[in-house]
Each structure stands twice: as structure tokens, then as C-alpha cells.
Amino acid sequence: MGCAAIIVASGSSRRMGFDKLAAEIQGTPVLVHSVRAFMAADGISRVIVVCPPERFRLLDGEDFHKPLDRVDGGEHRHLSVANGLAALGEDDLLVAVHDGARPLVRPESINECIAAARQYGAASLAHAVTETLKKADAEGFSRYPVDRTGLWAMETPQVFRTSLLRRGYAGILERRVIVTDEVSVVESLGIATKLITSAFPNPKITVPADIHLASALMAS
């Protein structure tokens, strides 16, 4: 069963103040790093980037050896993913959904998630929460601890059988529910996702300081 990738890169970058997908890490735009990783992953057969035309032009000049397509995004992230799914047609295959703003993802991590999704139907890169967690009140004061046992921070890629993800999205779109990742979509069907420990740093670029962090991580 082949695996396509949907790279979501249609956000407005409001918190960043500038186009974070065009921001450069070691001289290369964030989006290019993300797409290169999926092109290098053996398990990926094609890549669909969900973004506006001007952002897609960041990829001009890249010599990719796998099919690369673009589709428009939606008002919310889950609508952008739905557009990417529609572009895949009706074939039953695997699909890896990835945030374009995670440029440090490794091809080997992508392949590991694909292998797990072939076995379990749904898999996601993630990392166990290790920090001490507190619940704050409305004024920002710590009130009580939160048990971190069994808590994981979700990352991408998140990989699923397309038939499963389409079924989940049909219900989500019908109920007009806003979800922030695809694991939540399949959870709405009562289906669990296998979590794959992220062995390498895979931060999401959200604020300007993240660019400096990603640059330092990539240099090391």
C-alpha cells in the first residue's frame, strides 16, 4: 500500500508577524526543508502541498523526483487537510499529514510512522511529556499539579489509511467541529492511534524565537 503526503502550509502566520514558511533556516525556506524530508522518505510516493500559489513558488528550482502538487487551503486547518484528501481521489492508500512548519522532521521518522500505520491503521509521531505540569487560574497563578502519567505531546506526521481518515472527516465536516489534528479526527470514530516516539527534535515554527532554535538544532 503506497503512502502520499499532505503538507499543510496554508496558515496566515499571524503569531509570527511574517510568512514563517518563507523564513530561512541555514539559507533555505522552512517549507522547502519540510518538503525535502518527505521527498527523501522511501515510503512516500507523492506529495501534495496545501498552500496559496505564491507560497508554493518557494519550491521553484527544487529537483524533486516524486510527483508534487498544490491545492488551496481552507479557512481552518482541518478544511485544508480535507482539500488535500480530495485531491488524492478515491484510492485506498496511506496518507501522511504533516505541518509544513515542522522543518526538522527526519525521513527515518516518517518511514517509521508509515510502517506503524500499515500495521495499526493509524500512527503519529509524538513525545511523552516530561515537564512538571500545573493548572493555573484565570489570573495566571499555579493552583495544583497535573499528573503527566500517560500524557503525550502530538507531533506530525500523522499517518492513516485514507478510507479511515475520509470517514472521520465526513463526520467532522457534517457536525462542523473544529479539530487541531488528524488523531482527533479518527478518535471521533472511537479508533486509537499508535504513538511513535520522536527520536529527533521536531519543533513547530510558531514564534520568531523558533527560527533561531531550529537553526541551532539543524547546525548541531
Secondary structure, 3 states (H helix, E strand, C coil): CCEEEEEECCCCCCCCCCCCCCCEECCEEHHHHHHHHHHHCCCEEEEEEECCHHHHHHHCCCCCCCCEEEECCCCCHHHHHHHHHHHCCCCCCEEEEEECCCCCCCHHHHHHHHHHHHHHCEEEEEEECCCCEEEECCCCCEEEEECCCCCEEEEEEEEEEHHHHHHHHHHHHHHCCCCCCHHHHHHCCCCCCEEEECCCCCCCCCCHHHHHHHHHHHHC
